[in-house]
Amino acid sequence: MTQKDVDAAVEALRELFPATPLQLNEHLSARYGASIYLKREDLTPVRSYKIRGAFNFLRKIVGDDTAGKTFVCASAGNHAQGFAFACRHFGVPGIVFMPVTTPQQKIEKTRIFGGEFITIRLFGDIFDQCYAAAREHVEAIGGYMVPPFDHEDIIEGQATVAAEIVEQLPDGVMPDLVIVPVGGGGLSAGVTGYLADRLRPEAFLFAEPAGAPSLRKSLEADKVVTLPKVDNFVDGAAVARIGDLNFAALRSFSADQVMIVPENAICVTITEMLNVEGVVLEPAGALSIAALDLIGRDKLEGKTVVAVVSGGNFDFERLPDVKERAMRYAGLKKYFILRLPQRPGALRDFLNLLGPDDDIARFEYLKKSARNFGSILIGIETRDRGNFADLLGRFEAAGLGYEDITENEILANLII
């Protein structure tokens, strides 16, 4: 990949859409005492950067030699939409393999973008199972596989993000820090490759979801590692194995440059950006912004930072779950199992322990644990996380038996 090749890809992309904006975000800049720029890849025609790589791949291969051939891709959603858009643009048939767990919103949008040129097949629970099925199918039909990240033309297409950033920054300004989200590694390989001659290696940070840290684990082992399992919550970045070409491009970076972002912290970012900025982000699209909080104001203050916002294909049916996760991570909501005596007035006595900002969000009688006591599941929301310390102090003083199950994954998954 050369700068000339990437610049040619940028010029070709202008057939489809103008450069996505690089916006100085006043809200985040004030919080961290820095100049925080967001590269808004959620504003492409398919609401993610994936259209870049898919288009670049197809523009280089579509021609007389591919007449009558079918193109195939596997995707958790965003690559599928970019692929579908590009297939319709070039007028070629495509088959999209998607995990069964893909949000319905992404499935429907893929159909819309591809129209009559696209067929969708759902297979497997995670991307890697889906990808294996797609590879078997493309070999069976003699078609062309359009990989989501592990190909030089895909990497070159994603590098156009960096080319646009260079053009859009104020004259004479280069970022002190560039934060790139990582799934399969195509975007991070492209961005770092294009900017390698302009920025020090230490200027790059990568953001991975805690449930799928394929780059971090691979850098620690100094070889590509396949994760035994992944958390699919950040569906756009839930990849068990980073691409081989992508890892080769990123191998020189330190594992310490990979920020591991908890899924619930990503939820805080999604809700905040929606409520404060009116920006709709999918979990993978919120990764780089969520990483800012992990880096901290002390290390960001006074710096120019570019955070790549990779996508905004958010299924609003997930919003209640996102809000729930966000409140728990922020310490504003907790769940308890209470052991209350079976006597008149016991519940009133408990309610009197609540503070003025405490609100009961869930109340469920579970069972009698003994003749004189019963177990109750209760969810409590508050306005300030510090209120819970006072509340638990009142629990202790009253001799109330309780267990905080907020962070108990087994119990929480069973009964919350």
C-alpha positions as CSV (number, residue, x, y, z in Angstrom):
1,M,0.0,0.0,0.0
2,T,1.4,3.3,-1.1
3,Q,0.2,6.9,-0.5
4,K,-0.4,7.2,-4.2
5,D,-2.6,4.1,-4.2
6,V,-4.6,5.3,-1.2
7,D,-5.0,8.8,-2.8
8,A,-6.3,7.1,-6.0
9,A,-8.8,5.1,-3.8
10,V,-9.9,8.4,-2.2
11,E,-10.6,9.9,-5.6
12,A,-12.5,6.9,-6.7
13,L,-14.6,7.0,-3.6
14,R,-15.9,10.4,-4.5
15,E,-18.1,8.7,-7.0
16,L,-20.1,7.4,-4.0
17,F,-20.0,10.0,-1.3
18,P,-18.0,13.1,-0.1
19,A,-15.4,12.9,2.6
20,T,-16.9,12.2,6.1
21,P,-16.5,15.1,8.4
22,L,-13.7,15.5,11.0
23,Q,-15.4,17.4,13.8
24,L,-14.0,19.1,16.8
25,N,-16.3,18.0,19.6
26,E,-16.7,20.8,22.2
27,H,-18.3,18.5,24.8
28,L,-15.4,16.0,24.9
29,S,-12.8,18.6,24.4
30,A,-14.0,20.5,27.5
31,R,-14.1,17.3,29.6
32,Y,-10.6,16.2,28.8
33,G,-8.9,19.7,28.4
34,A,-7.9,18.7,24.9
35,S,-8.8,19.2,21.2
36,I,-10.9,16.1,20.5
37,Y,-11.7,15.5,16.9
38,L,-14.2,12.8,15.8
39,K,-13.8,11.2,12.4
40,R,-17.5,10.6,11.7
41,E,-17.5,7.3,9.7
42,D,-21.1,6.9,11.0
43,L,-22.0,9.4,8.3
44,T,-21.1,7.4,5.2
45,P,-24.0,6.2,3.1
46,V,-24.0,2.9,4.9
47,R,-23.2,4.5,8.3
48,S,-19.8,2.8,8.7
49,Y,-16.3,2.9,7.2
50,K,-16.7,-0.6,5.8
51,I,-18.0,0.8,2.4
52,R,-14.5,2.0,1.7
53,G,-12.8,-1.4,1.7
54,A,-15.6,-3.2,-0.1
55,F,-15.7,-0.6,-2.8
56,N,-12.0,-0.5,-3.3
57,F,-11.8,-4.3,-3.5
58,L,-14.6,-4.5,-6.1
59,R,-13.3,-1.6,-8.2
60,K,-10.0,-3.4,-8.7
61,I,-11.5,-6.7,-9.7
62,V,-14.8,-6.1,-11.5
63,G,-14.3,-6.4,-15.3
64,D,-14.7,-8.8,-18.2
65,D,-12.9,-11.6,-16.4
66,T,-15.5,-11.6,-13.6
67,A,-18.6,-11.6,-15.9
68,G,-21.1,-14.2,-14.7
69,K,-19.3,-14.7,-11.4
70,T,-20.9,-14.2,-7.9
71,F,-19.2,-12.3,-5.1
72,V,-19.5,-13.5,-1.6
73,C,-18.8,-11.9,1.8
74,A,-19.3,-12.7,5.5
75,S,-20.1,-10.0,7.9
76,A,-21.7,-9.1,11.3
77,G,-23.4,-6.3,9.5
78,N,-21.3,-3.3,8.5
79,H,-19.1,-5.0,5.9
80,A,-22.3,-6.6,4.5
81,Q,-23.9,-3.2,4.0
82,G,-20.8,-1.7,2.3
83,F,-20.5,-4.8,0.2
84,A,-24.2,-4.7,-0.8
85,F,-23.9,-1.0,-1.7
86,A,-20.8,-1.7,-3.8
87,C,-22.4,-4.7,-5.6
88,R,-25.4,-2.6,-6.6
89,H,-23.1,0.2,-7.7
90,F,-21.1,-2.1,-10.0
91,G,-24.2,-4.2,-11.0
92,V,-22.7,-7.5,-9.9
93,P,-24.5,-10.3,-7.9
94,G,-23.5,-10.9,-4.3
95,I,-24.3,-13.3,-1.5
96,V,-23.9,-12.1,2.1
97,F,-23.4,-14.6,4.9
98,M,-24.3,-13.1,8.3
99,P,-24.3,-14.6,11.8
100,V,-27.8,-15.5,13.1
101,T,-27.2,-13.1,16.0
102,T,-26.9,-10.1,13.7
103,P,-29.3,-7.2,14.7
104,Q,-32.3,-7.2,12.4
105,Q,-31.7,-3.6,11.6
106,K,-28.5,-4.4,9.9
107,I,-30.0,-7.3,8.0
108,E,-32.8,-5.1,6.6
109,K,-30.4,-2.3,5.7
110,T,-28.2,-4.8,3.8
111,R,-31.2,-5.8,1.7
112,I,-32.1,-2.2,1.0
113,F,-28.5,-1.3,-0.1
114,G,-28.1,-4.3,-2.3
115,G,-31.6,-4.5,-3.8
116,E,-31.9,-7.2,-6.4
117,F,-28.2,-7.8,-6.5
118,I,-27.9,-9.3,-3.0
119,T,-28.9,-12.6,-1.4
120,I,-28.6,-12.9,2.4
121,R,-27.9,-16.2,4.3
122,L,-27.8,-16.4,8.1
123,F,-25.3,-18.9,9.5
124,G,-23.6,-19.5,12.9
125,D,-23.7,-17.6,16.2
126,I,-20.4,-15.7,15.8
127,F,-18.6,-14.1,12.9
128,D,-15.9,-16.8,12.6
129,Q,-18.4,-19.6,12.1
130,C,-20.2,-17.5,9.5
131,Y,-16.9,-16.7,7.7
132,A,-16.0,-20.4,7.5
133,A,-19.4,-21.1,5.8
134,A,-18.9,-18.3,3.3
135,R,-15.4,-19.6,2.4
136,E,-16.8,-23.1,1.8
137,H,-19.6,-21.7,-0.4
138,V,-17.4,-19.5,-2.5
139,E,-15.1,-22.4,-3.3
140,A,-18.1,-24.6,-4.2
141,I,-19.5,-22.0,-6.7
142,G,-16.2,-20.7,-8.0
143,G,-17.0,-17.2,-7.0
144,Y,-15.0,-14.3,-5.5
145,M,-14.6,-13.9,-1.7
146,V,-14.6,-10.2,-0.6
147,P,-13.0,-10.5,2.9
148,P,-14.0,-8.1,5.6
149,F,-10.5,-7.1,6.7
150,D,-7.7,-9.5,5.8
151,H,-6.8,-8.3,2.2
152,E,-4.5,-5.7,0.9
153,D,-7.2,-4.0,-1.1
154,I,-9.5,-3.8,1.9
155,I,-6.8,-2.3,4.0
156,E,-6.0,0.2,1.3
157,G,-9.7,1.2,1.1
158,Q,-9.9,1.7,4.9
159,A,-6.7,3.8,4.7
160,T,-8.7,6.4,2.9
161,V,-10.0,7.4,6.4
162,A,-6.5,8.5,7.3
163,A,-6.0,10.3,4.0
164,E,-9.1,12.4,4.7
165,I,-8.0,13.1,8.2
166,V,-4.7,14.6,7.0
167,E,-6.6,16.9,4.5
168,Q,-9.2,17.9,7.1
169,L,-7.0,18.9,10.0
170,P,-6.3,22.6,10.4
171,D,-3.2,23.8,8.5
172,G,0.0,22.8,10.3
173,V,-1.8,20.6,12.8
174,M,-1.1,16.9,13.3
175,P,-2.6,14.8,16.0
176,D,-0.7,13.9,19.2
177,L,-2.8,10.9,19.5
178,V,-5.0,8.8,17.1
179,I,-7.4,6.3,18.6
180,V,-8.6,3.5,16.3
181,P,-11.2,0.8,17.1
182,V,-10.1,-2.7,16.3
183,G,-12.1,-5.7,15.2
184,G,-10.5,-7.7,12.5
185,G,-7.8,-5.0,12.1
186,G,-8.4,-3.7,8.6
187,L,-9.1,-0.1,9.7
188,S,-6.2,0.0,12.2
189,A,-3.8,-1.5,9.6
190,G,-4.9,1.1,7.0
191,V,-4.8,4.1,9.3
192,T,-1.5,3.4,10.9
193,G,0.1,2.4,7.5
194,Y,-0.9,5.7,5.9
195,L,0.1,7.8,8.8
196,A,3.4,5.9,9.6
197,D,5.6,8.5,7.9
198,R,3.8,11.4,9.7
199,L,3.4,10.2,13.3
200,R,5.5,8.4,15.9
201,P,4.4,4.9,16.7
202,E,3.5,6.0,20.2
203,A,0.9,8.4,18.8
204,F,-1.4,5.5,18.0
205,L,-3.8,3.8,20.5
206,F,-6.2,1.0,19.7
207,A,-9.5,0.3,21.4
208,E,-10.8,-3.3,21.7
209,P,-13.9,-4.6,23.5
210,A,-13.1,-6.6,26.6
211,G,-15.0,-9.5,25.3
212,A,-12.9,-9.8,22.1
213,P,-9.3,-8.6,22.6
214,S,-7.8,-10.4,19.6
215,L,-5.2,-7.8,18.9
216,R,-4.1,-7.4,22.5
217,K,-3.7,-11.2,23.0
218,S,-1.9,-11.6,19.7
219,L,0.6,-8.8,20.5
220,E,1.2,-10.3,24.0
221,A,1.9,-13.7,22.3
222,D,3.8,-12.2,19.4
223,K,1.7,-14.3,17.0
224,V,-1.9,-14.4,15.9
225,V,-4.1,-15.8,18.6
226,T,-7.6,-17.3,18.1
227,L,-9.7,-16.5,21.1
228,P,-11.6,-19.5,22.5
229,K,-14.8,-17.4,22.8
230,V,-16.0,-13.8,22.3
231,D,-18.7,-11.6,23.7
232,N,-21.0,-10.6,20.8
233,F,-22.3,-7.4,22.4
234,V,-19.9,-5.2,20.4
235,D,-21.0,-7.0,17.3
236,G,-19.1,-4.8,14.9
237,A,-15.8,-5.7,16.6
238,A,-16.5,-9.2,18.1
239,V,-13.8,-11.1,16.1
240,A,-12.0,-14.1,17.6
241,R,-9.0,-13.8,15.3
242,I,-7.4,-10.7,13.9
243,G,-6.5,-10.9,10.2
244,D,-3.0,-12.2,9.4
245,L,-2.1,-9.3,7.1
246,N,-3.5,-6.9,9.6
247,F,-1.5,-8.4,12.5
248,A,1.6,-8.2,10.4
249,A,1.0,-4.5,9.9
250,L,0.4,-3.9,13.6
251,R,2.9,-6.3,15.1
252,S,5.4,-3.6,15.9
253,F,3.1,-1.9,18.3
254,S,3.1,-2.6,22.0
255,A,0.3,-4.5,23.7
256,D,0.1,-1.6,26.1
257,Q,-1.1,0.5,23.3
258,V,-4.3,-1.5,23.1
259,M,-7.0,-0.2,25.4
260,I,-9.4,-2.9,26.6
261,V,-12.8,-1.3,27.0
262,P,-15.5,-2.9,29.1
263,E,-18.8,-3.5,27.3
264,N,-20.7,-1.6,29.9
265,A,-18.4,1.4,29.6
266,I,-19.2,1.4,25.9
267,C,-22.9,1.6,26.9
268,V,-22.2,4.7,29.0
269,T,-20.6,6.4,25.9
270,I,-23.6,5.4,23.6
271,T,-26.2,6.8,26.0
272,E,-24.1,10.0,26.7
273,M,-23.5,10.7,23.0
274,L,-27.2,10.2,22.2
275,N,-28.4,12.3,25.1
276,V,-25.8,15.1,25.0
277,E,-24.7,15.3,21.4
278,G,-27.7,13.7,19.5
279,V,-25.2,11.2,17.9
280,V,-26.3,7.6,17.3
281,L,-23.5,5.2,17.7
282,E,-23.3,1.4,17.6
283,P,-21.2,-0.3,20.2
284,A,-18.2,-0.6,17.9
285,G,-18.6,3.0,16.9
286,A,-18.4,4.1,20.5
287,L,-15.1,2.2,21.2
288,S,-12.6,5.0,20.5
289,I,-14.6,7.6,22.5
290,A,-15.1,5.2,25.5
291,A,-11.3,4.7,25.5
292,L,-10.8,8.4,26.3
293,D,-12.1,7.9,29.8
294,L,-9.6,5.0,30.3
295,I,-6.7,7.1,29.1
296,G,-7.8,9.9,31.5
297,R,-7.6,13.7,31.5
298,D,-4.1,13.8,32.9
299,K,-2.7,12.2,29.8
300,L,-5.0,14.0,27.3
301,E,-4.9,17.5,28.5
302,G,-3.5,20.0,26.0
303,K,-3.2,17.4,23.2
304,T,-4.8,17.1,19.8
305,V,-6.6,13.8,19.6
306,V,-8.4,12.2,16.7
307,A,-10.9,9.4,17.6
308,V,-12.2,7.4,14.7
309,V,-16.0,6.8,15.1
310,S,-16.4,3.6,13.1
311,G,-20.2,3.2,12.8
312,G,-23.7,4.2,13.7
313,N,-25.8,1.2,12.8
314,F,-27.6,0.9,16.2
315,D,-30.7,-1.2,16.6
316,F,-32.9,0.8,19.0
317,E,-34.5,-2.4,20.3
318,R,-31.2,-2.7,22.2
319,L,-31.5,0.6,23.9
320,P,-33.1,-0.7,27.2
321,D,-30.2,-3.1,27.6
322,V,-27.7,-0.4,26.8
323,K,-29.2,1.9,29.3
324,E,-29.3,-0.8,32.0
325,R,-25.6,-1.7,31.4
326,A,-24.6,2.0,31.4
327,M,-26.3,2.7,34.8
328,R,-24.7,-0.3,36.4
329,Y,-21.3,0.6,35.1
330,A,-21.7,4.2,36.3
331,G,-22.7,3.0,39.7
332,L,-26.1,4.5,39.5
333,K,-28.1,1.2,39.7
334,K,-27.6,-1.8,41.9
335,Y,-29.5,-5.1,42.5
336,F,-29.8,-6.7,45.9
337,I,-31.3,-9.8,47.3
338,L,-32.8,-8.8,50.7
339,R,-33.7,-11.1,53.6
340,L,-36.8,-9.5,55.2
341,P,-38.6,-10.7,58.2
342,Q,-42.1,-12.0,57.6
343,R,-44.0,-9.6,59.8
344,P,-46.3,-6.6,59.3
345,G,-44.4,-3.3,58.7
346,A,-41.1,-5.0,57.6
347,L,-41.4,-3.6,54.1
348,R,-42.3,-0.1,55.4
349,D,-39.2,-0.2,57.7
350,F,-37.1,-1.0,54.6
351,L,-38.5,1.8,52.5
352,N,-37.7,4.2,55.3
353,L,-34.0,3.4,54.8
354,L,-34.0,4.7,51.2
355,G,-32.6,8.2,50.6
356,P,-34.5,11.1,48.8
357,D,-32.7,10.3,45.5
358,D,-33.1,6.5,45.7
359,D,-35.8,5.0,43.5
360,I,-37.0,1.4,43.4
361,A,-36.7,0.2,39.7
362,R,-37.6,-3.5,40.4
363,F,-39.2,-5.4,43.2
364,E,-39.8,-9.1,43.1
365,Y,-40.7,-11.5,45.9
366,L,-38.6,-14.6,45.3
367,K,-39.4,-17.1,48.1
368,K,-39.4,-17.8,51.8
369,S,-35.9,-18.8,52.8
370,A,-37.1,-19.7,56.3
371,R,-40.4,-19.7,58.2
372,N,-39.8,-16.2,59.5
373,F,-37.9,-14.6,56.6
374,G,-38.4,-14.1,52.8
375,S,-36.1,-13.2,50.0
376,I,-36.7,-10.2,47.7
377,L,-35.0,-9.1,44.6
378,I,-34.8,-5.3,44.4
379,G,-33.3,-2.9,41.9
380,I,-32.4,0.6,43.1
381,E,-31.5,3.6,41.0
382,T,-30.0,6.8,42.4
383,R,-28.7,10.1,41.1
384,D,-25.2,9.9,42.6
385,R,-23.2,6.7,42.9
386,G,-22.0,7.9,46.4
387,N,-25.6,7.5,47.7
388,F,-25.1,3.7,47.7
389,A,-22.4,3.9,50.4
390,D,-24.8,5.8,52.6
391,L,-27.6,3.3,51.9
392,L,-25.5,0.3,52.6
393,G,-24.5,1.9,55.9
394,R,-28.1,2.2,56.8
395,F,-28.7,-1.4,55.8
396,E,-25.9,-2.5,58.2
397,A,-27.1,-0.3,61.1
398,A,-30.6,-1.8,60.7
399,G,-29.2,-5.3,60.8
400,L,-30.8,-6.0,57.3
401,G,-29.5,-9.1,55.6
402,Y,-28.6,-8.4,52.0
403,E,-26.4,-9.5,49.1
404,D,-25.3,-7.1,46.3
405,I,-25.6,-9.2,43.1
406,T,-25.0,-6.3,40.6
407,E,-21.6,-7.7,39.5
408,N,-22.4,-11.3,40.0
409,E,-22.7,-12.4,36.4
410,I,-24.2,-15.8,37.1
411,L,-27.0,-14.6,39.3
412,A,-27.5,-11.4,37.3
413,N,-28.0,-13.4,34.1
414,L,-30.4,-15.8,35.7
415,I,-32.7,-13.4,37.5
416,I,-32.2,-9.8,36.4
